[in-house]
């Protein structure tokens, strides 16, 4: 009797979340529209579709800023604390990376290089000729290769909390710190895994730290269940691929931003990347901030991005 009661309660809770999350996503859409953005689907070919939120009315006095989300994020929620502010200074273009949100491909490629090609091609189709790119974590790998492969498109680069440039030894060390469940953290299947991911990436206390499991289950259903197989393949590639020994040096000015409490990628990696890139790069460290800089310190992050891209001293 008690088991049946628990099962009924669980069914009611999951039914509630099944109704609640579509409404939440509808609210996020309304918010993005209120910031002057609209959704746009670009068919690259008969195999690949890219989804963007783009500036609805491009202003000639605003430069274009492309925002690339991290692993597990998407164009709707990853930058929720930033879009309102940044849309005042930039024409924003926010894609879903492949297998996140509504972007998808039937092709077998799972590399950051392929992601970069698809984003760049989508932007070309949208008529975006020159832009700065701001990227978070996994998005930083994509941004790096976009800047390398399309210097005629990418004017400036902002890389936040990204492990690009790590040595093989450093990569193994970080994976070992996370433990054998690194794949489960990147593509969580349970509330426990998602809570571990949040605790690892978000430093400051907030709703994401204490929300009930039922909300975490709902988030997993909406964010991770669709294209789960492909997401796992992306994660497996990211974890197993050899590091780039001869990482190309970007020609663009590059701003490297890190949180001083990052438990995913240690702060020394920011300075290591700066040494690799040379005098056209600079590092900014935000205090009391973890890996998810966009969640912990969005106001400071927005100020740094705006100042750098617009060329303020």
C-alpha positions as CSV (number, residue, x, y, z in Angstrom):
1,X,0.0,0.0,0.0
2,X,2.8,2.4,1.0
3,X,4.7,1.6,-2.3
4,X,1.6,2.2,-4.4
5,X,1.1,5.5,-2.6
6,X,4.7,6.6,-3.3
7,X,4.4,5.6,-6.9
8,X,1.2,7.6,-7.3
9,X,2.8,10.6,-5.7
10,X,5.8,10.3,-8.0
11,X,3.5,10.1,-11.0
12,X,1.6,13.2,-9.9
13,X,4.9,15.1,-9.4
14,X,6.3,14.1,-12.8
15,X,3.0,15.0,-14.4
16,X,3.2,18.4,-12.8
17,X,6.7,19.0,-14.0
18,X,5.8,17.8,-17.5
19,X,3.2,20.6,-17.5
20,X,5.4,23.2,-15.7
21,X,8.6,23.1,-17.8
22,X,6.9,23.9,-21.2
23,X,5.4,26.9,-19.5
24,X,8.8,27.9,-18.1
25,X,10.4,27.6,-21.6
26,X,7.5,29.7,-23.0
27,X,8.3,32.4,-20.4
28,X,12.0,32.3,-21.4
29,X,10.9,32.8,-25.0
30,X,8.9,35.8,-24.0
31,X,11.8,37.2,-22.1
32,X,14.2,36.8,-25.1
33,X,11.6,38.5,-27.4
34,X,11.3,41.4,-24.9
35,X,15.1,41.8,-25.3
36,X,14.6,42.3,-29.1
37,X,15.4,38.7,-30.2
38,X,13.4,36.3,-32.3
39,X,14.0,32.6,-33.1
40,X,15.3,31.6,-36.5
41,X,16.0,28.2,-38.0
42,X,18.7,27.8,-40.7
43,X,18.8,24.6,-42.8
44,X,22.5,24.2,-43.7
45,X,21.7,21.2,-45.9
46,X,19.4,18.2,-45.9
47,X,21.4,16.8,-43.0
48,X,21.9,19.7,-40.6
49,X,19.7,22.3,-39.0
50,X,20.9,25.2,-36.8
51,X,18.6,27.1,-34.5
52,X,19.4,30.7,-33.4
53,X,17.9,33.5,-31.4
54,X,18.8,36.6,-33.3
55,X,18.5,40.4,-33.1
56,X,15.0,41.1,-34.5
57,X,15.9,44.5,-35.8
58,X,19.6,45.0,-36.4
59,X,20.9,48.4,-35.4
60,X,23.8,49.8,-37.5
61,X,25.3,51.5,-34.4
62,X,25.5,48.1,-32.6
63,X,28.2,45.5,-33.4
64,X,27.3,41.9,-33.7
65,X,28.0,39.6,-30.7
66,X,27.7,35.8,-31.0
67,X,27.1,34.0,-27.7
68,X,28.1,30.3,-27.5
69,X,26.8,28.3,-24.6
70,X,28.5,25.6,-22.6
71,X,28.0,21.9,-22.5
72,X,24.4,21.0,-21.5
73,X,23.3,24.6,-22.1
74,X,21.2,26.1,-24.9
75,X,20.3,29.4,-26.4
76,X,17.3,30.0,-24.1
77,X,18.5,29.6,-20.5
78,X,22.4,29.7,-20.5
79,X,22.6,33.5,-20.8
80,X,19.4,34.4,-19.0
81,X,21.3,36.8,-16.7
82,X,23.1,38.5,-19.6
83,X,20.8,38.9,-22.6
84,X,19.0,41.9,-21.2
85,X,22.1,43.9,-20.5
86,X,24.2,42.8,-23.6
87,X,21.3,43.4,-26.0
88,X,21.5,47.1,-25.2
89,X,25.0,47.3,-26.7
90,X,25.0,44.6,-29.3
91,X,23.0,42.8,-32.0
92,X,23.0,39.4,-30.4
93,X,23.1,36.0,-32.2
94,X,22.7,33.0,-29.9
95,X,22.8,29.6,-31.5
96,X,22.0,26.2,-30.1
97,X,25.1,24.1,-30.6
98,X,24.4,20.8,-32.3
99,X,22.2,18.4,-30.2
100,X,21.4,21.1,-27.7
101,X,18.1,23.0,-28.0
102,X,16.8,22.7,-31.6
103,X,20.0,22.3,-33.5
104,X,20.6,18.8,-35.0
105,X,22.6,16.9,-37.6
106,X,22.4,13.5,-39.1
107,X,26.1,13.6,-40.0
108,X,28.5,11.5,-37.8
109,X,30.9,14.3,-36.9
110,X,31.1,15.1,-33.1
111,X,34.0,17.5,-33.0
112,X,34.2,21.1,-31.9
113,X,35.6,21.9,-35.4
114,X,32.3,20.7,-37.0
115,X,30.3,22.6,-34.4
116,X,32.3,25.7,-35.4
117,X,31.7,25.2,-39.1
118,X,28.0,24.8,-38.6
119,X,27.7,28.0,-36.4
120,X,29.8,30.0,-38.9
121,X,27.8,28.7,-41.9
122,X,24.6,29.6,-40.1
123,X,25.7,33.1,-39.4
124,X,26.7,33.5,-43.1
125,X,23.2,32.5,-44.1
126,X,21.8,35.1,-41.7
127,X,24.0,37.7,-43.4
128,X,26.3,38.3,-40.4
129,X,29.6,39.4,-42.0
130,X,31.7,40.4,-39.0
131,X,31.2,39.7,-35.3
132,X,32.8,39.2,-31.9
133,X,32.3,35.9,-30.2
134,X,31.7,35.3,-26.5
135,X,31.9,31.8,-25.3
136,X,31.5,29.8,-22.1
137,X,33.3,26.5,-21.3
138,X,32.6,24.0,-24.1
139,X,31.5,26.9,-26.3
140,X,35.1,28.2,-25.9
141,X,36.5,25.3,-27.9
142,X,34.0,26.1,-30.6
143,X,34.8,29.8,-30.5
144,X,38.5,29.1,-30.7
145,X,38.2,27.1,-33.9
146,X,35.7,29.5,-35.4
147,X,38.3,32.3,-34.9
148,X,41.1,30.1,-36.4
149,X,39.1,28.9,-39.4
150,X,37.2,32.2,-40.1
151,X,39.4,35.2,-39.3
152,X,37.5,37.2,-42.0
153,X,34.4,36.8,-39.8
154,X,35.6,36.9,-36.2
155,X,36.9,40.2,-35.0
156,X,37.4,39.6,-31.3
157,X,37.2,36.6,-29.0
158,X,36.0,36.2,-25.4
159,X,36.8,32.9,-23.8
160,X,35.3,32.1,-20.4
161,X,36.3,29.1,-18.2
162,X,37.5,26.9,-21.1
163,X,40.2,24.2,-21.0
164,X,41.4,24.9,-24.5
165,X,45.2,24.6,-24.5
166,X,45.4,22.0,-21.7
167,X,48.2,19.4,-21.9
168,X,47.3,15.7,-21.9
169,X,48.6,15.4,-18.4
170,X,46.6,18.4,-17.1
171,X,43.5,17.0,-18.8
172,X,43.9,13.6,-17.1
173,X,44.5,15.2,-13.8
174,X,41.2,17.2,-14.0
175,X,39.3,14.1,-15.2
176,X,40.7,12.1,-12.2
177,X,39.6,14.8,-9.8
178,X,36.0,14.5,-11.0
179,X,36.3,10.7,-10.9
180,X,34.9,7.9,-13.0
181,X,31.5,9.7,-13.3
182,X,32.8,12.5,-15.5
183,X,30.5,11.4,-18.4
184,X,27.5,11.3,-16.0
185,X,28.2,14.8,-14.9
186,X,28.4,16.1,-18.5
187,X,25.2,14.3,-19.4
188,X,23.4,13.8,-16.1
189,X,20.6,11.2,-15.9
190,X,19.7,11.6,-12.2
191,X,19.0,14.5,-9.9
192,X,22.1,13.3,-7.9
193,X,24.3,13.7,-10.9
194,X,22.9,17.1,-11.8
195,X,23.3,18.4,-8.3
196,X,26.9,17.3,-8.3
197,X,27.4,19.2,-11.6
198,X,25.8,22.3,-10.1
199,X,27.9,22.1,-6.9
200,X,31.0,21.7,-9.0
201,X,30.4,24.6,-11.4
202,X,28.4,27.2,-9.3
203,X,30.3,28.7,-6.4
204,X,27.9,31.2,-4.9
205,X,24.7,30.1,-3.0
206,X,21.5,30.4,-5.0
207,X,18.3,28.6,-6.1
208,X,20.3,26.1,-8.2
209,X,21.9,24.8,-5.0
210,X,18.8,24.0,-3.1
211,X,16.0,23.3,-5.6
212,X,14.1,20.0,-4.9
213,X,14.9,16.9,-6.9
214,X,11.6,17.0,-8.7
215,X,12.7,20.2,-10.4
216,X,16.1,18.7,-11.3
217,X,14.3,15.7,-12.8
218,X,12.2,18.1,-14.9
219,X,15.2,20.0,-16.1
220,X,16.9,16.7,-17.1
221,X,13.8,15.6,-19.0
222,X,13.7,18.9,-20.9
223,X,17.5,19.5,-21.4
224,X,19.2,16.1,-21.6
225,X,16.8,13.4,-22.7
226,X,16.4,14.6,-26.3
227,X,19.4,13.5,-28.4
228,X,20.9,11.9,-25.3
229,X,22.9,9.4,-27.4
230,X,24.5,12.2,-29.5
231,X,25.2,14.2,-26.4
232,X,27.0,11.2,-24.9
233,X,29.0,10.9,-28.1
234,X,30.0,14.6,-28.0
235,X,31.1,14.1,-24.3
236,X,33.0,11.0,-25.1
237,X,34.9,12.8,-27.9
238,X,35.6,15.7,-25.6
239,X,37.0,13.4,-22.8
240,X,38.9,10.9,-25.0
241,X,40.4,13.1,-27.7
242,X,44.1,13.9,-27.6
243,X,44.9,17.5,-26.7
244,X,46.1,19.8,-29.4
245,X,49.9,19.8,-29.1
246,X,50.2,22.5,-31.9
247,X,47.3,24.7,-30.9
248,X,47.1,27.5,-33.5
249,X,47.7,31.0,-32.3
250,X,44.7,33.3,-33.0
251,X,45.2,36.5,-34.8
252,X,42.3,38.2,-33.0
253,X,42.4,40.1,-29.8
254,X,41.3,37.7,-27.1
255,X,39.9,38.3,-23.6
256,X,40.3,35.3,-21.2
257,X,38.0,35.5,-18.2
258,X,38.1,33.1,-15.2
259,X,36.5,32.7,-11.8
260,X,39.1,32.5,-9.0
261,X,37.1,29.6,-7.5
262,X,36.8,27.5,-10.6
263,X,36.8,23.8,-9.6
264,X,36.6,22.5,-13.2
265,X,39.5,24.3,-14.9
266,X,42.1,25.8,-12.5
267,X,43.0,29.5,-12.8
268,X,46.5,28.7,-14.0
269,X,45.0,27.5,-17.3
270,X,43.9,31.1,-18.0
271,X,47.5,32.3,-17.8
272,X,48.7,29.3,-19.7
273,X,46.4,30.2,-22.6
274,X,47.5,33.8,-22.4
275,X,51.1,32.8,-22.8
276,X,50.2,30.6,-25.7
277,X,48.3,33.5,-27.5
278,X,50.8,36.2,-26.8
279,X,50.4,40.0,-26.5
280,X,47.0,40.2,-28.3
281,X,45.4,38.4,-25.3
282,X,44.7,39.5,-21.7
283,X,43.3,37.8,-18.6
284,X,40.6,39.0,-16.2
285,X,40.0,37.1,-13.0
286,X,36.6,37.6,-11.2
287,X,36.8,37.1,-7.5
288,X,34.5,34.8,-5.5
289,X,33.4,33.2,-8.7
290,X,33.3,29.6,-9.8
291,X,33.4,27.8,-13.2
292,X,29.9,29.2,-14.1
293,X,30.9,32.8,-14.3
294,X,27.7,33.6,-16.2
295,X,25.7,32.4,-13.2
296,X,27.9,33.6,-10.3
297,X,28.9,37.0,-11.6
298,X,26.9,38.1,-14.6
299,X,27.1,41.8,-13.9
300,X,31.0,41.8,-13.8
301,X,31.1,39.5,-16.8
302,X,28.8,41.7,-18.9
303,X,30.9,44.8,-18.0
304,X,34.1,43.1,-19.1
305,X,32.6,41.8,-22.3
306,X,31.1,45.1,-23.3
307,X,34.3,47.1,-22.5
308,X,36.5,44.7,-24.4
309,X,34.4,44.3,-27.5
310,X,33.5,48.0,-27.8
311,X,37.1,49.0,-27.2
312,X,36.8,50.9,-24.0
313,X,40.0,51.3,-22.0
